[in-house]
């Protein structure tokens, strides 16, 4: 039991970056095995990156961004700045709420369809619509 207590928790930044890797990989319908093969690593290593258990180095993140066809900045989009990243964020990131949402069948369908929309203005209007619908439920 003592070993588990001493185990270091993943860093919230690593969890967030990993969740963004998983999000984009799933949006493309790519398996962990396929991504791993293209990077020359095992799918188990991809799993560790996606869970935040293992940190992704800069050169590896650059390679992942190239394979997933997104800029490196994609993996940090909407990440709160360090002043705003308190305990609450760490708890949210580790809970996997966002990851559960985007990897659910409905979440994947929504994300795939959303990213097929090339017009940024239309995307923003859809976000506003969803926010409005969500606030109506409250």
Backbone as JSON, one array per atom type, in Angstrom:
{
  "sequence": "XXXXXXXXXXXXXXXXXXXXXXXXXXXXXXXXXXXXXXXXXXXXXXXXXXXXXXXXXXXXXXXXXXXXXXXXXXXXXXXXXXXXXXXXXXXXXXXXXXXXXXXXXXXXXXXXXXXXXXXXXXXXXXXXXXXXXXXXXX",
  "N": [[0.81, -1.2, 0.0], [1.97, 1.21, 0.68], [3.58, 1.86, -1.49], [1.75, 2.7, -3.46], [0.8, 5.04, -2.29], [3.03, 6.64, -2.44], [3.26, 7.0, -5.11], [3.65, 9.21, -7.77], [1.4, 11.67, -8.86], [0.1, 12.29, -12.15], [1.1, 15.24, -13.92], [-1.03, 18.06, -14.29], [-0.8, 19.49, -16.72], [0.41, 17.61, -18.42], [-1.62, 15.71, -18.46], [-3.62, 17.19, -19.72], [-2.48, 17.78, -22.27], [-2.16, 15.17, -23.18], [-4.85, 14.4, -23.31], [-5.69, 16.0, -25.38], [-4.19, 14.96, -27.48], [-5.37, 12.45, -27.66], [-8.0, 13.23, -28.27], [-7.7, 14.43, -30.86], [-6.63, 12.28, -32.3], [-8.73, 10.44, -32.14], [-10.67, 11.93, -33.46], [-9.76, 11.74, -36.03], [-10.15, 9.12, -36.45], [-8.12, 7.36, -35.95], [-6.12, 4.69, -34.75], [-4.48, 3.9, -31.6], [-2.41, 2.19, -32.03], [-1.76, 2.64, -34.74], [-0.88, 5.33, -34.68], [1.29, 5.01, -32.96], [2.93, 3.29, -34.52], [3.6, 5.0, -36.64], [5.15, 6.77, -35.27], [7.15, 5.18, -34.4], [6.99, 3.87, -31.97], [5.46, 1.97, -29.26], [1.94, 1.08, -28.91], [1.28, 1.1, -26.29], [2.89, 3.06, -25.22], [1.74, 5.29, -26.37], [-0.72, 5.17, -25.06], [0.14, 5.82, -22.46], [1.06, 8.44, -22.86], [-1.4, 9.65, -23.53], [-2.85, 9.39, -21.19], [-1.41, 10.97, -19.56], [0.46, 9.92, -17.96], [3.06, 9.53, -18.84], [5.29, 12.02, -19.85], [5.24, 14.05, -22.77], [7.82, 14.72, -24.9], [9.3, 17.63, -26.48], [10.2, 17.28, -29.2], [8.91, 14.92, -29.85], [6.26, 15.7, -29.54], [6.09, 17.52, -31.6], [6.36, 15.78, -33.77], [4.04, 14.24, -33.42], [2.11, 16.22, -33.81], [2.49, 16.74, -36.5], [1.81, 14.26, -37.7], [-0.86, 14.09, -36.89], [-1.83, 16.24, -38.15], [-2.14, 18.91, -37.16], [-1.38, 22.11, -35.66], [1.25, 22.48, -33.2], [0.32, 24.09, -31.19], [-2.33, 23.34, -30.93], [-2.49, 21.38, -28.98], [-2.48, 22.75, -26.66], [-4.59, 24.46, -26.64], [-7.15, 26.35, -25.14], [-6.15, 25.8, -22.65], [-5.81, 26.65, -19.3], [-4.01, 29.54, -18.07], [-1.01, 29.54, -16.04], [-1.51, 30.95, -13.63], [-4.22, 30.67, -13.38], [-4.51, 28.0, -13.18], [-5.31, 26.18, -10.86], [-5.96, 24.05, -8.03], [-8.54, 23.18, -8.67], [-8.55, 22.96, -11.49], [-6.7, 20.88, -11.86], [-8.06, 18.78, -10.67], [-10.31, 18.63, -12.39], [-9.06, 18.0, -14.84], [-7.87, 15.54, -14.28], [-10.08, 14.03, -13.74], [-11.16, 13.32, -16.11], [-13.46, 14.17, -17.38], [-13.85, 15.86, -19.69], [-12.5, 14.32, -21.54], [-13.98, 11.94, -21.49], [-16.34, 12.9, -22.58], [-15.62, 13.72, -25.24], [-14.78, 11.35, -26.29], [-16.94, 9.74, -26.32], [-19.53, 8.09, -28.24], [-21.38, 10.02, -29.26], [-20.01, 12.4, -28.78], [-17.73, 12.05, -30.39], [-18.92, 11.98, -32.95], [-20.01, 14.55, -33.02], [-17.66, 16.13, -32.82], [-16.21, 15.33, -35.12], [-17.95, 16.17, -37.16], [-18.07, 18.92, -36.57], [-15.41, 19.8, -37.01], [-15.27, 19.52, -39.71], [-16.4, 21.71, -40.7], [-15.4, 24.44, -42.34], [-15.56, 27.19, -42.18], [-14.76, 29.61, -39.93], [-16.37, 31.5, -38.67], [-18.89, 30.31, -38.75], [-18.41, 28.12, -37.11], [-18.03, 29.46, -34.66], [-20.6, 30.5, -34.29], [-22.03, 28.16, -33.93], [-20.94, 27.28, -31.52], [-21.86, 29.33, -29.84], [-24.6, 28.84, -30.07], [-24.81, 26.31, -28.86], [-24.0, 26.97, -26.28], [-26.09, 28.68, -25.55], [-28.29, 26.9, -25.67], [-27.49, 25.17, -23.64], [-27.58, 26.86, -21.4], [-30.28, 27.33, -21.28], [-31.21, 24.95, -20.26], [-30.49, 25.07, -17.64]],
  "CA": [[0.0, 0.0, 0.0], [2.81, 2.4, 0.76], [4.06, 2.21, -2.83], [0.71, 3.47, -4.13], [0.74, 6.36, -1.69], [4.2, 7.38, -2.89], [3.21, 7.2, -6.56], [3.46, 10.59, -8.17], [0.26, 11.9, -9.75], [0.48, 12.99, -13.39], [0.99, 16.69, -13.95], [-2.23, 18.48, -15.03], [-0.44, 19.87, -18.09], [0.61, 16.36, -19.17], [-2.95, 15.12, -18.64], [-4.33, 17.99, -20.71], [-1.86, 17.55, -23.58], [-2.51, 13.8, -23.55], [-6.26, 14.34, -23.7], [-5.8, 16.64, -26.7], [-3.67, 13.98, -28.44], [-6.43, 11.44, -27.82], [-9.11, 13.88, -28.97], [-7.41, 14.57, -32.29], [-6.46, 10.93, -32.87], [-10.09, 9.89, -32.3], [-11.37, 12.69, -34.5], [-9.29, 11.23, -37.31], [-10.44, 7.69, -36.52], [-6.82, 6.68, -35.94], [-5.9, 3.87, -33.57], [-3.23, 4.13, -30.88], [-1.4, 1.38, -32.7], [-1.35, 3.32, -35.96], [-0.08, 6.49, -34.3], [2.55, 4.48, -32.44], [3.74, 2.8, -35.64], [4.13, 6.13, -37.38], [6.16, 7.42, -34.42], [8.17, 4.21, -34.07], [6.85, 3.48, -30.56], [4.35, 1.04, -29.04], [0.66, 1.7, -28.58], [1.27, 1.29, -24.84], [3.49, 4.37, -24.96], [0.7, 6.25, -26.74], [-1.66, 5.16, -23.93], [0.75, 6.55, -21.34], [1.0, 9.86, -23.22], [-2.78, 10.11, -23.51], [-3.29, 9.45, -19.8], [-0.58, 11.92, -18.85], [1.39, 9.16, -17.13], [4.38, 9.88, -19.37], [5.38, 13.34, -20.45], [5.6, 14.07, -24.19], [8.9, 15.65, -25.17], [9.03, 18.62, -27.53], [10.37, 16.72, -30.54], [7.85, 13.92, -30.05], [5.01, 16.45, -29.71], [6.15, 18.06, -32.97], [6.08, 14.66, -34.68], [2.62, 13.91, -33.26], [1.32, 17.28, -34.46], [2.62, 16.54, -37.94], [1.03, 13.08, -38.06], [-2.28, 14.38, -36.66], [-2.14, 17.37, -39.02], [-2.55, 20.08, -36.38], [-0.21, 22.8, -35.13], [1.58, 22.11, -31.82], [-0.53, 24.89, -30.31], [-3.6, 22.63, -30.74], [-2.43, 20.58, -27.77], [-2.56, 23.65, -25.52], [-5.76, 25.32, -26.81], [-8.07, 26.44, -24.0], [-5.49, 25.43, -21.4], [-5.72, 27.87, -18.48], [-2.64, 29.96, -17.76], [-0.55, 28.98, -14.77], [-2.16, 31.59, -12.49], [-5.57, 30.15, -13.28], [-4.49, 26.54, -13.08], [-5.2, 25.79, -9.47], [-6.37, 22.7, -7.68], [-9.75, 22.85, -9.39], [-8.22, 22.49, -12.84], [-6.05, 19.58, -11.76], [-9.1, 17.8, -10.41], [-11.09, 18.49, -13.61], [-8.26, 17.32, -15.86], [-7.65, 14.13, -13.93], [-11.35, 13.31, -13.69], [-11.41, 12.81, -17.45], [-14.78, 14.56, -17.86], [-13.76, 16.3, -21.08], [-12.06, 13.18, -22.34], [-15.13, 11.05, -21.62], [-17.29, 13.52, -23.5], [-15.18, 13.72, -26.64], [-14.55, 9.99, -26.79], [-18.22, 9.04, -26.39], [-19.98, 8.05, -29.65], [-21.98, 11.3, -29.64], [-18.94, 13.39, -28.79], [-16.92, 11.85, -31.59], [-19.7, 12.42, -34.11], [-20.08, 16.01, -32.96], [-16.35, 16.69, -33.12], [-15.87, 15.1, -36.53], [-18.78, 17.06, -37.98], [-17.69, 20.3, -36.29], [-14.14, 20.14, -37.64], [-15.43, 19.54, -41.16], [-16.88, 23.05, -41.03], [-14.18, 25.22, -42.56], [-15.81, 28.6, -41.88], [-14.56, 29.89, -38.5], [-17.54, 32.24, -38.17], [-19.96, 29.33, -38.54], [-18.04, 27.37, -35.91], [-18.31, 30.31, -33.49], [-22.05, 30.57, -34.12], [-22.45, 26.87, -33.37], [-20.55, 27.3, -30.11], [-22.81, 30.21, -29.15], [-25.88, 28.13, -30.04], [-24.71, 25.26, -27.85], [-23.98, 27.65, -24.97], [-27.45, 29.15, -25.31], [-29.11, 25.73, -25.37], [-27.07, 24.66, -22.32], [-28.05, 27.77, -20.35], [-31.73, 27.14, -21.19], [-31.43, 23.76, -19.43], [-30.22, 25.4, -16.24]],
  "C": [[0.85, 1.26, 0.0], [3.3, 2.85, -0.61], [3.03, 3.05, -3.57], [0.63, 4.88, -3.6], [1.88, 7.24, -2.18], [4.17, 7.67, -4.39], [2.87, 8.64, -6.88], [2.27, 10.7, -9.12], [0.74, 12.6, -11.0], [0.25, 14.49, -13.27], [-0.25, 17.08, -14.76], [-1.95, 18.89, -16.48], [-0.26, 18.63, -18.96], [-0.72, 15.67, -19.43], [-3.7, 15.86, -19.75], [-3.79, 17.74, -22.12], [-2.22, 16.15, -24.07], [-3.96, 13.69, -24.0], [-6.47, 14.97, -25.08], [-5.24, 15.73, -27.8], [-4.76, 12.95, -28.73], [-7.61, 12.0, -28.6], [-8.85, 13.91, -30.47], [-7.27, 13.21, -32.97], [-7.83, 10.31, -33.12], [-10.88, 10.63, -33.37], [-11.0, 12.19, -35.89], [-9.62, 9.76, -37.5], [-9.18, 6.85, -36.54], [-6.67, 5.88, -34.64], [-4.6, 4.27, -32.87], [-2.1, 3.37, -31.55], [-0.87, 2.06, -33.96], [-0.47, 4.53, -35.65], [1.28, 6.04, -33.79], [3.47, 4.01, -33.54], [4.38, 3.95, -36.4], [5.23, 6.87, -36.61], [7.32, 6.48, -34.09], [8.17, 3.81, -32.6], [5.63, 2.56, -30.43], [3.05, 1.79, -28.73], [0.55, 1.91, -27.07], [1.86, 2.65, -24.47], [2.49, 5.48, -25.31], [-0.33, 6.33, -25.61], [-1.13, 5.98, -22.77], [0.77, 8.05, -21.62], [-0.41, 10.4, -23.03], [-3.33, 10.21, -22.09], [-2.51, 10.48, -19.0], [0.42, 11.25, -17.93], [2.83, 9.45, -17.53], [4.29, 11.22, -20.06], [5.82, 13.22, -21.92], [6.67, 15.13, -24.39], [8.58, 16.54, -26.37], [9.15, 18.03, -28.94], [9.3, 15.68, -30.85], [6.51, 14.62, -30.27], [4.95, 17.06, -31.11], [5.82, 16.97, -33.98], [4.6, 14.27, -34.62], [1.76, 14.95, -33.96], [1.35, 17.13, -35.98], [1.75, 15.37, -38.41], [-0.47, 13.36, -37.94], [-2.75, 15.63, -37.41], [-2.77, 18.55, -38.27], [-1.28, 20.81, -35.94], [0.04, 22.35, -33.68], [0.67, 22.86, -30.84], [-1.89, 24.23, -30.04], [-3.63, 21.91, -29.4], [-2.53, 21.43, -26.5], [-3.77, 24.6, -25.6], [-6.67, 25.21, -25.59], [-7.46, 25.99, -22.68], [-5.36, 26.7, -20.56], [-4.27, 28.24, -18.21], [-2.28, 29.48, -16.37], [-1.2, 29.63, -13.56], [-3.55, 31.01, -12.27], [-5.63, 28.65, -13.07], [-4.26, 26.13, -11.63], [-5.64, 24.37, -9.27], [-7.61, 22.27, -8.47], [-9.47, 22.32, -10.78], [-7.61, 21.11, -12.79], [-7.09, 18.49, -11.52], [-9.95, 17.56, -11.65], [-10.33, 17.69, -14.66], [-8.11, 15.85, -15.54], [-8.95, 13.35, -13.89], [-11.7, 12.73, -15.05], [-12.76, 13.21, -18.02], [-14.74, 14.93, -19.33], [-13.38, 15.16, -22.0], [-13.19, 12.2, -22.54], [-16.12, 11.59, -22.63], [-16.85, 13.35, -24.95], [-14.89, 12.33, -27.18], [-15.82, 9.15, -26.77], [-18.65, 9.02, -27.86], [-20.56, 9.39, -30.11], [-20.93, 12.39, -29.73], [-18.06, 13.28, -30.02], [-17.64, 12.32, -32.84], [-19.75, 13.94, -34.18], [-18.76, 16.64, -33.36], [-15.97, 16.51, -34.58], [-16.65, 16.04, -37.43], [-18.34, 18.51, -37.81], [-16.41, 20.68, -37.03], [-14.17, 20.04, -39.16], [-15.93, 20.9, -41.63], [-15.66, 23.96, -41.15], [-14.34, 26.7, -42.17], [-15.76, 28.85, -40.38], [-15.77, 30.61, -37.91], [-18.71, 31.29, -37.89], [-19.67, 28.51, -37.29], [-18.37, 28.17, -34.65], [-19.8, 30.41, -33.22], [-22.59, 29.28, -33.52], [-22.11, 26.8, -31.88], [-21.52, 28.16, -29.31], [-24.18, 29.54, -29.03], [-25.87, 27.08, -28.94], [-24.71, 25.87, -26.45], [-25.38, 28.13, -24.6], [-28.36, 27.99, -24.93], [-28.77, 25.18, -23.98], [-27.58, 25.55, -21.2], [-29.57, 27.69, -20.2], [-32.09, 25.94, -20.31], [-31.26, 24.05, -17.96], [-31.36, 26.07, -15.65]]
}
